[in-house]
Amino acid sequence: MGLLDGIKDRVSSAVTSVKSTVTETVQKVEDKAAATGHAVSSAFESKPPPPSVPTAPPAESAAPPVPANSFRNGVTSSILDSIKSKPATPAQAEAQAMIDRNKSWKGLDDHKLAEEMAALVKKDPTKADVLKEVINKVGWAKNDDVSRAFASKLTDEELRSMSLSPRGREALGAMTNALKSGSISGEDQLALNKLSRAEFEAGKASDVEKAKVAGGETYLVNGNKVADLNDFEQVKQLIANSPQLDADTTTTRDDNRCGGAALLNGMLIDGNYAANASAIEARLAKGDINVATTDRQREALAHMKSGKMTANDAAQLQDLLFKMASASRPGDPNLAWRTTPGNGWGVTPQALDQLVDELKANGALKSGTRIVSGNEHFTVETKRDGITYAADSWPNPNGQASVKPLGHRDAVKPE
């Protein structure tokens, strides 16, 4: 104990010395500020412009005395302002609430927290971002325990499915990093092996399977966000949030619905949304094609006509336009003229071009639109305000469709 007391005394003496030095330095700065009549209230504040010097200054214009410890208070205030916490995101707030629910006077219950995390992501895969925030918030002392417990709550197949999702991959990546930090126990290694297998198996998935998961997740997160079709920035975001692969069980032919998606994207970029929606209704009203619209499709058309629609509306109209293009007409030479076997396009280029012409005859696509076909996939090029934009409905790795300007070009001409 004598040796320990000696160490404590030396540490205490060193701390007292540092405190004394800091106090003396601050006091010197304050004394100098008071002596010169200039306040140095904060080292972080910008220097004000020098005041103009009056020819006959009134007596009351003398500089006020500098309050004691103003420098110290100013610096403290500036430091506190600089470290104020930003508002929590919804995922961060949900993660903190989940952690708090699984705390007691004994501390954090790793397994109960992991059970709640597993139940959440099974019910809603888009909530994987909450899991990532949980790992960040529990800190280095607990993140490996929680990660190990979470890995034990999901099967290999469930972890593989999670690895196919962009949000899921980020959450599992955070858990992997937590398990790798510090010394790795035998239990840590088993959990790491399980996460690695899931990542490996997900890597063997086909591009279509990966795209379906990513595209479906985009709809789950953004499907009900309302876009104002008068605002082109919102139109572009709407197209990005409505890839042809959706999470809606009432739509069909996601794999080869690109023709209907391309045509709808052209109508959205075109800008004349009300006339374009009316043209679809007019073509259906002619009655010579066997397409029965659903209540949801009619609702989506009404939303488009009003100028306010969602990605879920867009998915319904992609499906409707695909069915309109693939439905037989009087005079078709044969079935193969209009549809293709297998997945492929689903609908032939000539059938889709025919529908474009029919819609134009009913007042649609006045700005100029061209359907582009290649590698069994349709995209679209449409003019808006003199600039040609290209849109592709196939989801990228983040699950979004794309729309980008091609510049001032004559690929498509106004009608």
C-alpha positions as CSV (number, residue, x, y, z in Angstrom):
1,M,0.0,0.0,0.0
2,G,3.0,2.4,0.7
3,L,4.1,2.1,-2.9
4,L,0.5,2.8,-4.2
5,D,0.1,5.8,-1.9
6,G,3.4,7.2,-3.2
7,I,2.2,6.8,-6.9
8,K,-1.1,8.5,-6.0
9,D,0.7,11.4,-4.4
10,R,2.9,11.9,-7.4
11,V,0.0,11.8,-9.8
12,S,-2.0,14.3,-7.6
13,S,1.0,16.6,-7.5
14,A,1.4,16.5,-11.3
15,V,-2.3,17.2,-11.9
16,T,-2.2,20.2,-9.4
17,S,0.8,21.6,-11.2
18,V,-0.9,21.4,-14.6
19,K,-4.0,23.1,-13.3
20,S,-1.9,25.8,-11.7
21,T,-0.1,26.5,-15.0
22,V,-3.3,26.7,-17.0
23,T,-4.9,29.0,-14.5
24,E,-1.9,31.3,-14.5
25,T,-1.8,31.5,-18.3
26,V,-5.5,32.3,-18.6
27,Q,-5.2,34.9,-15.9
28,K,-2.3,36.6,-17.7
29,V,-4.3,36.8,-20.9
30,E,-7.3,38.3,-19.0
31,D,-5.0,40.8,-17.2
32,K,-3.5,41.9,-20.4
33,A,-6.9,42.3,-22.0
34,A,-8.1,44.4,-19.1
35,A,-5.0,46.5,-19.1
36,T,-5.2,47.3,-22.8
37,G,-9.0,47.8,-22.8
38,H,-9.6,45.2,-25.4
39,A,-11.8,42.2,-24.7
40,V,-10.7,38.9,-26.1
41,S,-14.0,37.1,-25.5
42,S,-13.4,34.2,-27.8
43,A,-10.6,32.8,-29.8
44,F,-13.2,31.3,-32.1
45,E,-15.1,34.5,-33.0
46,S,-14.2,36.5,-36.1
47,K,-12.5,39.8,-35.6
48,P,-14.9,42.8,-36.0
49,P,-14.0,45.7,-38.3
50,P,-12.2,48.6,-36.5
51,P,-14.6,51.3,-35.4
52,S,-14.4,54.8,-36.9
53,V,-12.7,57.3,-34.7
54,P,-14.9,60.3,-33.9
55,T,-13.4,63.8,-33.8
56,A,-14.9,64.5,-30.4
57,P,-15.7,61.3,-28.6
58,P,-18.3,61.7,-25.8
59,A,-17.3,60.7,-22.4
60,E,-19.6,57.7,-22.3
61,S,-17.9,56.2,-25.4
62,A,-15.0,54.9,-23.3
63,A,-14.5,51.2,-23.5
64,P,-16.4,49.3,-20.8
65,P,-14.3,47.3,-18.4
66,V,-13.6,43.7,-19.4
67,P,-15.5,41.3,-17.1
68,A,-13.3,39.0,-15.1
69,N,-12.8,35.6,-16.8
70,S,-14.5,36.8,-20.0
71,F,-11.8,35.0,-22.1
72,R,-12.3,31.8,-20.2
73,N,-16.1,31.9,-20.5
74,G,-15.9,32.9,-24.2
75,V,-13.6,29.9,-25.1
76,T,-15.8,27.6,-23.0
77,S,-18.9,28.8,-24.8
78,S,-17.4,28.4,-28.2
79,I,-16.2,24.9,-27.5
80,L,-19.6,23.8,-26.2
81,D,-21.3,25.3,-29.3
82,S,-18.9,23.4,-31.5
83,I,-19.7,20.0,-30.0
84,K,-23.5,20.3,-29.7
85,S,-25.1,17.0,-30.9
86,K,-26.9,17.0,-34.2
87,P,-30.5,15.7,-34.1
88,A,-30.7,12.0,-34.2
89,T,-31.8,10.3,-37.4
90,P,-34.9,8.0,-37.2
91,A,-32.7,5.0,-37.3
92,Q,-30.5,6.3,-34.5
93,A,-33.5,7.2,-32.4
94,E,-35.0,3.7,-32.9
95,A,-31.7,2.1,-32.1
96,Q,-31.3,4.0,-28.8
97,A,-34.9,3.1,-27.8
98,M,-34.2,-0.5,-28.5
99,I,-31.0,-0.4,-26.4
100,D,-32.8,1.4,-23.5
101,R,-35.6,-1.3,-23.5
102,N,-33.0,-4.0,-23.0
103,K,-31.1,-2.3,-20.1
104,S,-31.6,-2.9,-16.4
105,W,-29.7,-2.2,-13.2
106,K,-27.6,-5.2,-14.2
107,G,-26.5,-3.6,-17.5
108,L,-27.3,-4.4,-21.1
109,D,-28.9,-7.8,-21.9
110,D,-27.0,-8.8,-25.1
111,H,-29.2,-11.7,-26.0
112,K,-32.6,-9.9,-25.4
113,L,-31.3,-7.0,-27.5
114,A,-30.1,-9.4,-30.2
115,E,-33.5,-11.2,-30.2
116,E,-35.3,-7.9,-30.8
117,M,-32.8,-6.9,-33.5
118,A,-33.4,-10.3,-35.3
119,A,-37.2,-10.0,-35.0
120,L,-37.1,-6.5,-36.4
121,V,-35.1,-7.3,-39.5
122,K,-37.1,-10.5,-40.2
123,K,-40.3,-8.4,-40.2
124,D,-38.9,-5.5,-42.2
125,P,-35.5,-6.0,-44.0
126,T,-35.3,-2.2,-44.6
127,K,-34.7,-1.8,-40.8
128,A,-31.2,-3.2,-41.1
129,D,-29.9,0.4,-40.8
130,V,-31.3,0.4,-37.3
131,L,-29.2,-2.6,-36.5
132,K,-26.1,-0.8,-37.7
133,E,-26.8,2.1,-35.4
134,V,-27.3,-0.3,-32.5
135,I,-23.8,-1.7,-33.0
136,N,-22.4,1.9,-33.2
137,K,-24.2,3.0,-30.1
138,V,-23.4,0.1,-27.7
139,G,-19.7,0.9,-28.0
140,W,-16.6,-1.1,-28.2
141,A,-17.1,-2.8,-24.9
142,K,-20.3,-4.4,-26.0
143,N,-20.5,-4.4,-29.8
144,D,-18.8,-7.7,-30.2
145,D,-21.1,-9.4,-27.7
146,V,-24.2,-8.0,-29.4
147,S,-22.9,-9.0,-32.8
148,R,-22.1,-12.5,-31.7
149,A,-25.6,-12.9,-30.1
150,F,-27.3,-11.5,-33.2
151,A,-25.5,-14.0,-35.5
152,S,-26.8,-16.8,-33.4
153,K,-30.4,-15.7,-33.8
154,L,-30.5,-16.0,-37.6
155,T,-30.1,-19.0,-39.8
156,D,-27.5,-19.2,-42.6
157,E,-30.2,-18.5,-45.2
158,E,-31.6,-15.5,-43.3
159,L,-28.1,-14.0,-43.1
160,R,-27.6,-14.7,-46.8
161,S,-30.8,-12.9,-47.7
162,M,-29.7,-10.0,-45.4
163,S,-26.4,-9.9,-47.3
164,L,-28.2,-9.4,-50.6
165,S,-29.6,-6.1,-49.3
166,P,-27.5,-2.9,-49.4
167,R,-28.7,-2.0,-45.9
168,G,-28.2,-5.5,-44.7
169,R,-24.6,-5.7,-46.0
170,E,-23.8,-2.5,-44.1
171,A,-25.2,-3.8,-40.9
172,L,-23.4,-7.1,-41.2
173,G,-20.2,-5.3,-42.1
174,A,-20.4,-3.3,-38.9
175,M,-20.9,-6.5,-36.9
176,T,-18.0,-8.2,-38.7
177,N,-15.7,-5.2,-37.8
178,A,-16.9,-5.3,-34.2
179,L,-16.0,-9.0,-33.9
180,K,-12.6,-8.5,-35.5
181,S,-11.7,-5.6,-33.1
182,G,-9.5,-6.5,-30.2
183,S,-8.8,-10.1,-29.3
184,I,-10.9,-12.7,-31.1
185,S,-12.3,-15.5,-28.9
186,G,-13.4,-18.9,-30.1
187,E,-17.0,-17.8,-30.0
188,D,-16.2,-14.6,-32.0
189,Q,-14.5,-16.7,-34.6
190,L,-17.5,-19.0,-35.0
191,A,-19.8,-16.0,-35.5
192,L,-17.3,-14.5,-38.0
193,N,-17.3,-17.8,-39.9
194,K,-21.1,-17.7,-40.0
195,L,-21.2,-14.1,-41.3
196,S,-18.5,-14.9,-43.9
197,R,-20.5,-17.9,-45.2
198,A,-23.5,-15.7,-45.6
199,E,-21.5,-13.1,-47.5
200,F,-19.9,-15.8,-49.7
201,E,-23.3,-17.4,-50.6
202,A,-24.8,-14.0,-51.3
203,G,-22.0,-13.3,-53.7
204,K,-22.9,-16.4,-55.7
205,A,-26.5,-15.1,-56.3
206,S,-27.4,-14.1,-59.8
207,D,-27.5,-10.5,-60.8
208,V,-31.3,-10.8,-61.2
209,E,-31.7,-12.0,-57.6
210,K,-29.5,-9.3,-56.3
211,A,-31.4,-6.7,-58.3
212,K,-34.8,-8.0,-57.1
213,V,-33.7,-7.6,-53.5
214,A,-32.2,-4.2,-54.0
215,G,-35.2,-2.9,-56.1
216,G,-37.8,-4.3,-53.7
217,E,-36.0,-2.6,-50.8
218,T,-36.2,0.7,-52.7
219,Y,-40.0,0.4,-52.9
220,L,-40.3,-0.6,-49.3
221,V,-38.4,2.6,-48.2
222,N,-39.6,5.1,-50.8
223,G,-42.7,3.5,-52.4
224,N,-45.2,5.9,-50.8
225,K,-43.3,9.1,-51.1
226,V,-45.5,11.6,-53.1
227,A,-43.7,13.4,-56.0
228,D,-44.9,16.6,-57.5
229,L,-44.8,16.1,-61.3
230,N,-44.4,19.8,-61.9
231,D,-41.0,19.7,-60.2
232,F,-38.5,18.0,-62.5
233,E,-36.1,17.2,-59.6
234,Q,-38.9,15.3,-57.9
235,V,-39.7,13.6,-61.2
236,K,-36.1,12.3,-61.5
237,Q,-36.2,11.1,-57.9
238,L,-39.6,9.3,-58.7
239,I,-38.0,7.5,-61.6
240,A,-35.0,6.5,-59.5
241,N,-37.4,5.2,-56.8
242,S,-39.4,3.1,-59.2
243,P,-37.2,0.5,-60.9
244,Q,-39.0,-2.3,-62.8
245,L,-38.4,-4.8,-60.0
246,D,-40.8,-3.9,-57.2
247,A,-42.0,-5.2,-53.8
248,D,-45.7,-5.3,-54.9
249,T,-47.3,-8.7,-55.2
250,T,-50.2,-7.2,-57.3
251,T,-47.9,-6.3,-60.3
252,T,-46.6,-8.8,-62.8
253,R,-43.7,-9.6,-65.1
254,D,-41.1,-7.6,-63.1
255,D,-38.2,-9.4,-64.9
256,N,-39.3,-8.3,-68.4
257,R,-41.5,-5.3,-67.7
258,C,-38.8,-3.0,-69.0
259,G,-40.9,-2.0,-72.1
260,G,-43.7,-0.7,-69.9
261,A,-41.3,1.0,-67.5
262,A,-39.4,2.7,-70.3
263,L,-42.6,4.1,-71.8
264,L,-43.8,5.4,-68.4
265,N,-40.4,7.0,-67.7
266,G,-40.7,8.8,-71.1
267,M,-44.1,10.1,-70.2
268,L,-42.8,11.4,-66.8
269,I,-39.8,13.1,-68.3
270,D,-42.0,14.5,-71.1
271,G,-43.7,16.7,-68.5
272,N,-47.2,16.8,-69.9
273,Y,-48.4,14.3,-67.3
274,A,-52.2,15.0,-67.5
275,A,-52.3,14.6,-71.3
276,N,-50.2,11.5,-71.1
277,A,-52.5,9.9,-68.5
278,S,-55.6,10.9,-70.6
279,A,-54.0,9.3,-73.7
280,I,-53.6,6.0,-71.8
281,E,-57.3,6.2,-70.8
282,A,-58.4,7.0,-74.3
283,R,-56.5,4.1,-75.8
284,L,-58.0,1.7,-73.3
285,A,-61.5,3.1,-74.0
286,K,-61.3,2.2,-77.6
287,G,-62.0,-1.4,-76.5
288,D,-60.1,-3.3,-79.2
289,I,-57.4,-4.7,-76.9
290,N,-58.2,-7.2,-74.1
291,V,-56.7,-5.4,-71.1
292,A,-58.8,-5.3,-67.9
293,T,-57.6,-2.5,-65.6
294,T,-57.6,-3.0,-61.8
295,D,-58.8,-0.6,-59.2
296,R,-55.2,0.1,-58.2
297,Q,-54.2,0.9,-61.8
298,R,-57.1,3.3,-62.3
299,E,-56.2,5.0,-59.0
300,A,-52.6,5.3,-60.2
301,L,-53.8,6.9,-63.5
302,A,-55.9,9.4,-61.5
303,H,-52.8,10.3,-59.4
304,M,-50.7,10.8,-62.5
305,K,-53.4,13.0,-64.0
306,S,-53.5,15.1,-60.8
307,G,-49.7,15.7,-60.9
308,K,-49.0,13.9,-57.6
309,M,-47.9,10.3,-57.7
310,T,-45.8,7.7,-55.9
311,A,-43.3,5.0,-56.9
312,N,-46.0,2.4,-56.1
313,D,-48.3,4.2,-58.6
314,A,-45.5,4.1,-61.1
315,A,-45.1,0.3,-60.7
316,Q,-48.8,-0.2,-61.4
317,L,-48.6,1.9,-64.6
318,Q,-45.5,0.1,-65.8
319,D,-47.4,-3.1,-65.5
320,L,-50.4,-1.6,-67.3
321,L,-48.4,-0.2,-70.2
322,F,-46.6,-3.6,-70.6
323,K,-49.9,-5.4,-70.8
324,M,-51.3,-2.8,-73.3
325,A,-48.3,-3.4,-75.6
326,S,-48.4,-7.2,-75.3
327,A,-52.2,-7.5,-75.8
328,S,-53.1,-8.7,-79.3
329,R,-54.8,-6.4,-81.8
330,P,-56.9,-7.2,-84.9
331,G,-54.6,-7.7,-87.8
332,D,-51.6,-9.1,-85.8
333,P,-49.9,-11.6,-88.2
334,N,-49.1,-14.0,-85.4
335,L,-48.5,-14.2,-81.6
336,A,-44.7,-14.0,-82.0
337,W,-45.0,-10.6,-83.7
338,R,-46.1,-9.1,-80.4
339,T,-44.5,-11.2,-77.6
340,T,-41.3,-13.0,-77.0
341,P,-40.9,-16.4,-75.3
342,G,-39.1,-16.8,-72.0
343,N,-38.0,-13.8,-70.0
344,G,-36.3,-11.6,-72.7
345,W,-38.1,-8.5,-73.6
346,G,-41.5,-10.0,-73.0
347,V,-42.9,-7.7,-75.6
348,T,-41.3,-7.1,-79.1
349,P,-39.8,-3.8,-80.2
350,Q,-42.4,-3.4,-82.9
351,A,-45.3,-4.0,-80.5
352,L,-44.0,-1.4,-78.1
353,D,-43.4,1.1,-81.0
354,Q,-47.0,0.5,-82.1
355,L,-48.3,1.4,-78.6
356,V,-46.1,4.6,-78.6
357,D,-47.7,5.6,-81.9
358,E,-51.2,4.8,-80.6
359,L,-50.6,7.0,-77.5
360,K,-49.2,9.8,-79.6
361,A,-52.3,9.7,-81.7
362,N,-54.3,10.4,-78.5
363,G,-52.2,13.4,-77.5
364,A,-49.3,11.9,-75.6
365,L,-45.5,12.4,-75.8
366,K,-45.5,15.7,-77.6
367,S,-41.9,16.6,-76.6
368,G,-40.4,13.7,-78.4
369,T,-39.7,10.2,-77.1
370,R,-37.7,7.2,-78.5
371,I,-37.7,3.7,-77.1
372,V,-34.2,2.2,-77.2
373,S,-33.9,-1.6,-77.4
374,G,-30.7,-3.6,-76.9
375,N,-29.5,-6.8,-75.2
376,E,-33.1,-7.8,-74.6
377,H,-33.8,-4.6,-72.5
378,F,-35.7,-1.4,-73.2
379,T,-34.7,2.1,-72.1
380,V,-36.0,5.4,-73.2
381,E,-34.7,8.8,-74.4
382,T,-37.0,11.8,-74.1
383,K,-36.6,15.5,-74.6
384,R,-37.4,18.1,-71.9
385,D,-36.7,21.8,-72.3
386,G,-34.4,21.1,-75.3
387,I,-32.3,18.5,-73.5
388,T,-32.5,14.7,-74.1
389,Y,-32.7,12.6,-71.0
390,A,-32.1,8.8,-70.9
391,A,-33.8,6.6,-68.3
392,D,-33.1,3.0,-67.5
393,S,-35.5,1.1,-65.2
394,W,-33.2,-1.8,-64.2
395,P,-32.0,-1.3,-60.6
396,N,-28.4,-0.5,-59.9
397,P,-26.6,-2.1,-56.9
398,N,-28.3,0.4,-54.6
399,G,-31.7,-0.6,-55.9
400,Q,-32.5,2.5,-57.9
401,A,-33.3,3.1,-61.6
402,S,-31.3,5.8,-63.4
403,V,-32.1,9.0,-65.3
404,K,-29.4,11.3,-66.7
405,P,-29.1,14.1,-69.3
406,L,-27.5,13.3,-72.6
407,G,-27.2,17.0,-73.6
408,H,-28.6,18.9,-76.5
409,R,-28.9,16.2,-79.2
410,D,-31.3,15.3,-81.9
411,A,-31.9,11.6,-81.0
412,V,-35.6,12.4,-80.5
413,K,-37.5,15.3,-82.0
414,P,-40.6,17.0,-80.8
415,E,-43.8,16.0,-82.5
